[in-house]
């Protein structure tokens, strides 16, 4: 859980080699990706489904081409000060199809960063943080590197599971 403090030190680093990971899907029933993402997040990231926040949700069925868009945002905690913030953006459209019910395309984009937060409100907290950084900075840098690697592995697992599902949708 992020540190609840009026004043805090925040160290933020991306956990992916590139700012985002994205892939596109063209084929039958792209709207099913939404349901699969909602099921995969709790399983892969080991969080409660109620911890997932959906932002920018749009599902427009006003025309023959159904358009959908949302961003899943959630926190994966590692310890008291360290957590990953992950955003999974889904955007796509589907139209009626004689063969599949619906067909269309979708794009999934994932970005993730690891954050470390320390309360920094009182003089005592500032002194402790200063001592901690001088004496154990290298140890904590290694721990943050481990968390970045773990975050990257979780995102990779999520993407591979979703791509595997998409191959099933394609029928291959």
TIVEX-783903 format. One record per atom (N, C-alpha, C): x, y, z. Coordinates in steps of 0.05 Angstrom, whole numbers, plus 5000, padded with zeros to 4 digits. Example, Ala and Ser with C-alpha at 12.3 -4.5 7.8 and 13.67 -1.06 7.14 Angstrom:
REM TIVEX-783903
526448865156 524649105156 526449345156 525749555142 527349795143 525850015157 
END
This chain:
REM TIVEX-783903
501749775000 500050005000 501850255000 501350434983 502950684983 502950815011 505150945017 505351085043 503551325043 501851335064 500051565067 501451775084 502551975072 503952185086 503652445069 503552665083 503352925068 505952975054 508152905066 510752955053 512152685053 513152605029 514552355027 516652365004 518552195006 520552154985 519551934967 519451974941 518551774922 520751724902 521451474899 523351384879 521751214859 521751294833 520151164813 521951084790 521650824782 523250724760 521450534743 521750544716 520250364700 521250074704 519449884702 520449604705 520549464678 519949604656 520149484630 522449614615 523549464596 525849574581 524949814563 522549804553 521350024538 519250144555 518450394549 516350514566 513750354567 513050224544 510650064543 511049814527 509349614532 509349374516 506549374503 506349334477 503749324465 503749114442 501349024437 500848834415 498048874405 497648794380 495048824367 493948554360 491248544359 489748304352 487748374330 487648204310 485548234289 484347954286 481747944289 480447684286 477747674298 476747434304 474047404315 473847494344 471547614351 470747674378 472847824395 473848054385 475848204401 474748314427 472148334430 470948434454 471348244477 471947984471 472447784492 475047834507 476847994495 479348064508 478848204535 476848374535 476148524560 475648324583 474048124579 473447924600 475947774608 477547704588 479947544594 481947714611 482247964604 484048134620 483048154649 480448184653 479348204680 479847944696 479847714682 480347464696 483347414700 485047504682 487847454683 489347624705 488547874708 489948044726 490147934754 487947854767 488147744794 489847484796 489647324775 491147064775 494147114772 494947274752 497747314746 499047484767 497847704775 499047894793 498447834823 496747634827 496047554855 495047784872 493047924861 491648134875 488648074875 487248204893 484348164894 483048314871 481048204859 479748334836 478548604843 477948654868 476848904877 478949134878 481449054875 483549254875 484149364848 482649274828 483049364800 481149594795 482249814786 480750054780 480650084749 478250134739 477950174710 477650474705 479250574687 479150864681 478450894651 477351124644 476751184616 475050974602 473150854616 471550644605 469650754584 469550624561 467650694540 466850434525 464250394522 463350164506 461050274489 461550344465 459550474447 458350274428 455850214432 454350034414 452250174397 452650434393 450650594379 450650554349 452750434338 452750384309 453350094304 453450014280 453949734273 456849644282 458649844284 461349784293 461549854323 461749654339 461949684368 464849774375 465049994391 467750094399 467950064429 470349994438 470749964467 473550054474 473750154499 476350264509 476250264539 478350194552 478550214581 481550194589 482150284613 484850254624 484450124652 485749894656 485749764682 488249864697 487749964721 489950074737 489949924764 492249834773 492349704799 495249714810 495349654836 497949654851 498549374859 501049294854 502049034864 504149094885 503549034910 505349094932 507548884935 509948984941 512148804946 512848794976 513049034988 513449055017 512249315026 512949405050 511749645062 512349895046 514649915034 515350165019 515350134989 515349884979 515649844950 513249714937 512449814914 510149704900 510449774870 508949624854 508849674825 506149794819 506149994802 503650104791 503450024762 501249884755 501049764729 498549864715 498749944690 496450034674 496349854649 493949744644 493549584620 491249724605 491949824581 490049964565 489049784542 486449774539 485149614518 483449794501 483849784475 482249934456 481649764432 479149774422 478549614399 475749674387 475149514367 472549534355 471749264343 469149214343 468048964332 465649024315 465348864294 463048894276 461848624271 459348604263 458048344259 459548184238 459547924242 460847734223 459047494219 458947394195 457347154189 458646904201 461246904201 462746664210 463046644241 463546874254 464346864282 462447014301 460347124292 458747294309 459647584307 462147624315 463447884312 466347854305 467448044291 470248054285 471248344285 473748384289 474848654290 477748644299 478448864313 481248884322 481349014349 483548964363 484049074389 487049124393 487649314410 490449364417 490649374447 492649234458 493149224487 495849354491 495949544510 498449674517 498849664547 501249584556 501849554585 504149734591 503849894613 506150034624 506249984654 508649974665 508949904693 511450044704 511150124729 513450244743 513550154772 515850154783 516250074811 516750334826 515350354848 515650594865 516450514893 518150684905 518950654933 518150914946 516750904969 515851144983 516751125012 517751355021 518551385049 517151625061 515951605085 514851845097 517052035103 516552295100 518652495103 517452745116 515752705137 514352925149 515853055172 516852875190 518052975215 521052985212 522353125230 525253145230 526352865235 525152715252 526152435258 526052265233 523852275218 523652125193 525752205173 526352465171 528352565153 531152465161 531752465187 534352375197 534652075191 532551925198 532651635194 533051565164 531651715147 531851665118 534751725109 535851945119 538552015111 540651805120 540351715144 542151505154 541751245138 539251175134 538650935119 539850945091 539551175078 540651195050 543651175049 544951295069 547951285070 548951005076 547650875095 548650615105 547650385088 545150395080 544050155066 543050215038 543950445027 543050515000 543550304979 545950174980 546649974961 544849724964 544349654989 542549414994 539749474983 538849714988 536149774979 536049804948 538149894936 538249914907 538049634895 539349434907 539149154898 536349054901 535049114923 532349024928 530449154907 530849414901 529149534881 529549414853 532049334847 532649204822 531248934821 531148784843 529648534844 526648584840 525548794851 522748854847 522148934818 523949084806 523649154777 523648894760 525448714767 525548464752 523048304756 522148284781 519648134787 517248264773 517048524773 514948664759 515048604729 517348614717 517748554689 516848274683 517548084700 516747804696 513747774697 512447904716 509547894718 508248004693 509148234684 508048344659 508448154636 510848034633 511347844612 509547604613 509147504637 507247274641 504447354633 503547584641 500947684634 500647694603 502547824590 502447854561 502447584547 504147394556 504247124544 501546984547 500347004571 497746874576 495646994558 495647254555 493647384538 494047314509 496547304500 497147234472 496346934467 496746764487 495846484484 492846474481 491346634496 488446644493 487646744466 489146944456 488447054429 488946844407 490946674410 491246454391 488946264391 487746224415 485346064416 483046194402 482746464405 480746604391 481046584361 483546584352 484046564323 483646274313 483446094332 482945814324 485445664317 487745774326 490245634319 491945624342 
END
